[in-house]
Amino acid sequence: MKKILIVGAGFSGAVVANTLAKTGNYFIEVMDERNHIGGNCHTERDPETNVMVHKYGPHIFHTSNQKVWDYINSFGTFRPFVNRVKSVYMGKVYSMPINLHTINQFFGKALSPKEAREWIESKGDSSIEDPKTFEDQAKKFVGEELYKAFFYGYTKKQWGTEPKNLPASILKRLPVRFSYDDNYYNDIYQGIPEAGYSSVIEKLFDHPNIKIHLGKRFFGEADSVSGFDHIFYTGPIDAYFSFRHGRLGYRTVFFKEHRTEGDFQGNPVINYADESTPYTRVHEHKHFTPWESHAKTIYFEEYSKETEAEDIPYYPKRLDGDMKMLQAYEAEVSRLSNVTFLGRLATYRYLDMHHIIEEALDCAEKFISEHIGK
């Protein structure tokens, strides 16, 4: 039986571990420096309020890939959940993403879908033919007023720089709708696991051929681990190589925790678009489980900052300097035959949960097929 080491007990590591273990041909050891499984998707009950808390910020599962949806539902019951985000600007609450309600409310209109489309097109900056920056993309997309209201301050807080310094690709993920549809996502399947994400990942790891070591750090190529036929690494790519080409840029977030009686804000997530408000958003976690009832509530103010050595990296910045650094690290990876780099940190990409699961499944299945009989 071949021995496999998986570094990281999040979704990437859990899916690979489960897929390999089920063949009966591999014994898998999983190592994670945190004291819990689940990575940034970890959930746990708050002892005071009994609310299921997403410890590293909100996670809503969404996908249009039926294979991924069916797969993840085999490890837990996912309740339907539609993410309806609100945004506060200048003391008023608006619906996000920008939709017909947002447009009519912001401009004091009662436009039809056709009229709203024409209105927004008239606001857009037609002189910008090929937007290269976030700011240019926004102005071309929605015009100066909506850009300043909903994107400028929020983005500056989120990324710690002027939006004109960011690539246009960041904004391309944000939709504008000329209907009253305020569902934040367009995917067919959307939900949240009834028992939390950690319960799903615990079931993925529930196999006699899988052994988990928590609170144990892996030091990349400098580590002296031996006796494994292959390593699946899901940690930061630059950390694996002891940052020899420099540290890749990330933004991280931290939270200020609050508890009170009843209902604090009436919605799971509310963004704060004004630059003068220091936090980017507030999430109230009882609203992620509307099938539960709680007398008390717990909510978090979310702040963004640069990632320092001891911080948890969240969002890859992928600026020009980062991408040049990444090329150097990828060249190092290409010379390794017994290590697979997998997941958002190991590939330095922003990936949603469904992307991570899909890639992990494909990776594990390919690994098995390539090693049959070896």
C-alpha positions in Angstrom: 0.0 0.0 0.0 1.5 3.3 -1.1 1.9 6.1 1.5 0.6 9.6 0.7 1.2 12.8 2.6 -1.4 15.6 2.2 -0.5 19.0 3.6 -3.6 20.9 4.5 -7.0 19.7 5.9 -9.2 21.9 3.8 -11.5 21.0 0.9 -8.6 20.3 -1.5 -6.8 17.9 0.9 -10.0 16.3 2.0 -11.3 15.5 -1.5 -8.0 14.0 -2.6 -7.7 12.0 0.6 -11.2 10.6 0.3 -10.8 9.7 -3.4 -7.4 8.0 -2.9 -8.5 6.2 0.3 -11.6 4.6 -1.4 -9.4 2.7 -3.8 -7.9 0.7 -1.0 -4.4 1.2 -2.5 -3.2 4.1 -0.4 -2.6 5.0 3.2 -3.0 8.8 3.6 -1.6 11.0 6.3 -2.9 14.6 6.5 -1.0 17.3 8.2 -2.4 20.7 9.2 -0.8 23.4 11.3 -4.2 24.6 12.7 -5.9 22.7 15.5 -9.0 22.0 13.4 -9.9 20.6 10.0 -11.6 22.6 7.3 -9.1 25.3 6.6 -10.8 28.7 5.9 -14.1 26.9 5.5 -14.1 25.7 9.2 -17.4 26.1 11.0 -18.2 25.6 14.7 -21.0 26.4 17.2 -20.6 29.5 19.2 -21.0 28.3 22.8 -22.8 31.4 24.0 -25.4 31.9 21.2 -25.4 28.3 19.7 -25.1 29.9 16.3 -23.1 28.0 13.6 -20.2 30.4 12.9 -18.1 30.5 9.7 -14.8 31.2 11.6 -12.9 32.7 8.7 -15.8 34.6 7.1 -18.9 33.7 5.2 -19.0 30.7 2.8 -22.0 30.1 0.5 -21.6 27.1 -1.7 -22.7 27.7 -5.3 -22.0 25.9 -8.6 -23.6 25.1 -11.9 -21.6 21.8 -12.1 -24.0 19.0 -11.3 -21.1 16.5 -10.7 -19.7 18.7 -8.0 -23.1 19.4 -6.5 -24.0 15.7 -6.3 -20.6 14.8 -5.0 -20.6 17.3 -2.1 -24.2 16.5 -1.2 -23.2 12.9 -0.7 -21.3 14.1 2.4 -23.9 16.2 4.0 -27.4 17.8 3.5 -27.2 21.2 1.8 -30.1 23.5 2.6 -31.1 26.0 -0.2 -29.7 29.4 0.5 -29.8 32.6 -1.6 -27.2 35.2 -0.8 -28.8 38.6 -0.8 -26.2 41.2 0.0 -27.0 44.8 1.0 -24.7 47.8 0.8 -24.8 51.0 3.0 -23.7 54.2 1.3 -24.2 57.7 2.7 -26.7 56.4 5.3 -28.9 54.5 2.9 -29.2 50.8 2.3 -29.1 49.4 -1.3 -29.5 46.0 -2.9 -26.4 44.3 -4.3 -25.2 43.4 -6.8 -26.4 46.4 -8.7 -29.9 45.6 -10.1 -33.0 47.4 -11.2 -34.0 48.2 -7.7 -30.5 49.6 -6.9 -30.6 51.8 -10.0 -34.1 53.1 -9.4 -33.5 53.8 -5.8 -30.1 55.5 -6.3 -31.2 57.8 -9.1 -34.8 58.3 -7.8 -36.3 56.7 -10.9 -38.9 54.1 -11.9 -37.2 52.8 -14.9 -38.2 49.7 -16.8 -35.4 47.1 -17.6 -35.0 48.6 -21.1 -34.9 52.1 -19.8 -32.5 51.2 -17.1 -30.1 49.6 -19.5 -30.1 52.7 -21.7 -29.7 54.9 -18.6 -26.6 53.0 -17.4 -25.2 53.0 -20.9 -25.6 56.8 -21.0 -23.7 57.0 -17.7 -20.8 54.8 -18.8 -17.6 56.4 -20.1 -17.6 55.5 -23.8 -14.1 57.1 -24.2 -12.6 54.1 -22.4 -12.3 51.4 -25.2 -10.1 48.9 -23.6 -10.1 49.2 -19.7 -6.9 48.1 -18.1 -7.6 49.1 -14.5 -10.4 48.4 -12.0 -11.4 52.1 -12.1 -11.6 52.3 -15.9 -13.6 49.1 -16.0 -16.1 50.4 -13.5 -16.5 53.8 -15.1 -17.0 52.2 -18.5 -19.4 49.6 -16.9 -21.6 51.7 -14.6 -20.4 55.3 -14.8 -18.8 57.6 -12.3 -21.7 57.9 -9.8 -22.4 54.2 -9.2 -18.6 53.5 -9.2 -18.0 56.1 -6.5 -21.0 54.9 -4.5 -20.5 51.2 -4.4 -17.0 50.3 -5.6 -14.5 53.1 -4.9 -14.5 53.2 -1.1 -15.2 49.4 -0.6 -12.4 48.4 -3.1 -9.9 50.8 -1.6 -10.5 49.3 1.9 -10.5 45.8 0.6 -7.3 46.0 -1.4 -5.4 48.8 0.4 -4.8 50.8 -2.7 -6.4 53.1 -5.2 -8.7 51.2 -7.6 -6.7 52.7 -10.5 -3.8 50.5 -9.4 -5.8 47.3 -9.7 -6.4 45.2 -12.8 -9.8 45.4 -14.5 -10.3 41.6 -14.2 -11.2 42.0 -10.5 -14.4 43.9 -11.4 -15.4 41.5 -14.2 -16.7 39.1 -11.6 -19.4 41.6 -10.4 -22.7 41.5 -12.3 -25.1 44.3 -13.1 -28.7 43.2 -13.6 -31.6 45.0 -15.3 -34.2 43.1 -13.3 -35.1 43.0 -9.6 -33.1 39.7 -9.2 -30.9 40.3 -6.1 -29.4 36.8 -5.9 -25.7 37.5 -5.6 -24.8 34.4 -7.6 -25.9 33.2 -11.0 -25.3 29.5 -10.4 -28.0 26.8 -10.6 -27.2 25.2 -7.2 -26.8 27.3 -4.1 -26.8 26.2 -0.5 -25.2 25.8 2.9 -24.6 22.5 4.7 -27.1 22.0 7.5 -24.5 20.8 10.0 -21.7 23.2 8.8 -18.8 22.8 6.5 -16.6 21.1 9.0 -19.1 18.3 9.3 -18.9 17.7 5.5 -15.0 17.7 5.6 -15.1 15.4 8.6 -17.1 12.9 6.6 -14.6 13.2 3.7 -11.8 12.2 6.1 -13.8 9.4 7.7 -11.9 6.4 6.3 -9.6 3.9 8.1 -6.9 4.6 5.5 -6.7 8.3 6.5 -4.9 9.6 9.6 -5.0 13.3 10.5 -2.3 15.2 12.4 -3.5 18.6 13.6 -1.3 21.4 15.0 1.6 20.1 13.0 3.5 22.4 10.6 5.0 21.4 7.3 8.1 23.3 6.3 8.1 22.6 2.6 11.3 21.4 0.8 13.2 22.1 4.0 11.1 19.5 5.9 12.7 16.2 6.7 9.6 14.1 6.2 10.3 10.8 4.5 8.7 7.5 3.7 6.0 8.9 1.4 5.5 7.9 -2.2 3.9 11.3 -3.0 3.0 14.6 -1.4 -0.1 16.7 -2.2 0.7 20.2 -1.0 -2.1 22.8 -0.5 -0.2 25.5 1.4 1.3 28.7 0.0 3.6 28.0 -2.9 6.2 30.6 -1.8 6.3 29.1 1.7 7.2 25.7 0.3 10.3 27.2 -1.2 11.2 29.2 1.9 10.3 32.5 0.1 13.6 32.3 -1.9 12.1 34.4 -4.7 10.2 36.7 -2.3 6.8 36.7 -0.7 3.7 36.8 -2.9 1.3 39.6 -2.2 -2.0 38.8 -0.4 -4.7 40.7 1.4 -5.9 39.2 4.6 -8.9 39.9 6.8 -9.5 40.1 10.5 -12.8 40.3 12.5 -14.1 42.1 15.5 -16.7 39.9 17.3 -19.9 41.2 18.9 -22.9 39.5 20.6 -26.3 40.9 21.4 -29.9 39.8 21.9 -32.3 39.3 19.0 -31.4 40.3 15.5 -28.7 42.8 14.8 -28.9 43.7 11.1 -31.7 41.5 9.6 -29.4 40.1 6.9 -26.4 37.8 6.6 -24.0 40.3 4.9 -24.1 44.1 4.7 -21.3 45.9 2.9 -20.2 49.3 4.0 -19.2 51.2 0.9 -18.2 54.6 2.5 -14.4 55.0 2.7 -14.9 56.6 6.1 -16.3 53.4 7.6 -13.1 51.4 8.6 -14.6 47.9 8.0 -15.7 46.5 4.7 -18.7 44.5 5.8 -20.6 43.0 8.7 -21.8 39.4 8.7 -24.4 38.1 11.2 -24.2 34.3 11.2 -27.6 33.3 12.4 -28.9 34.4 9.0 -26.8 31.8 7.3 -29.0 29.1 8.9 -32.6 30.5 8.5 -33.9 27.0 9.4 -32.6 27.5 13.0 -33.9 29.8 15.7 -31.7 31.7 18.1 -32.6 34.2 20.8 -29.1 35.7 20.8 -26.9 36.7 17.9 -23.2 36.9 17.0 -21.9 39.2 14.3 -18.5 40.3 13.0 -17.1 43.5 11.6 -14.6 42.5 8.8 -11.4 44.5 8.2 -8.9 44.1 5.4 -5.1 44.6 5.6 -1.8 43.5 4.1 -0.8 40.0 4.9 2.2 39.8 7.2 4.4 36.8 8.0 2.1 35.4 10.7 -1.3 36.2 9.1 -3.5 33.8 7.2 -3.4 34.8 3.5 -6.9 35.2 1.9 -6.9 37.1 -1.4 -4.0 36.8 -3.9 -3.2 40.3 -5.2 -1.6 39.0 -8.5 -0.1 42.4 -9.4 2.7 42.5 -12.0 5.5 41.9 -9.4 3.6 39.0 -7.9 3.1 37.3 -11.3 6.8 37.5 -12.1 7.6 36.0 -8.7 5.0 33.3 -9.4 6.7 32.3 -12.6 9.9 31.7 -10.7 8.1 29.5 -8.2 6.2 27.6 -10.9 9.6 26.9 -12.6 10.7 25.3 -9.3 7.5 23.2 -9.1 8.0 21.9 -12.6 11.2 20.3 -11.5 9.5 18.2 -8.8 8.2 14.8 -9.7 6.8 13.6 -6.4 4.9 16.7 -5.2 1.5 18.0 -6.5 0.6 21.6 -5.8 -3.2 22.0 -5.4 -5.7 24.6 -4.2 -5.8 28.4 -4.1 -2.6 29.0 -2.0 -0.5 26.4 -3.8 -1.5 27.8 -7.2 -1.9 31.5 -6.2 -5.4 31.9 -7.6 -8.7 33.0 -6.2 -10.8 29.9 -6.3 -14.4 29.3 -5.0 -15.2 26.1 -3.1 -16.8 24.5 -6.1 -13.6 25.2 -8.2 -11.4 23.7 -5.5 -13.5 20.5 -5.2 -13.7 20.1 -9.0 -9.9 20.5 -9.4 -9.2 18.2 -6.5 -11.4 15.5 -7.9 -9.8 15.7 -11.3 -6.3 15.7 -9.8 -7.0 12.7 -7.6 -8.6 10.7 -10.4 -5.8 11.6 -12.8 -3.2 10.5 -10.2 -4.9 7.2 -9.7 -5.2 6.4 -13.4 -1.5 7.3 -13.9 -0.3 5.1 -11.1 -2.4 1.9 -11.8 -0.1 -1.0 -11.5 2.9 1.0 -10.5 
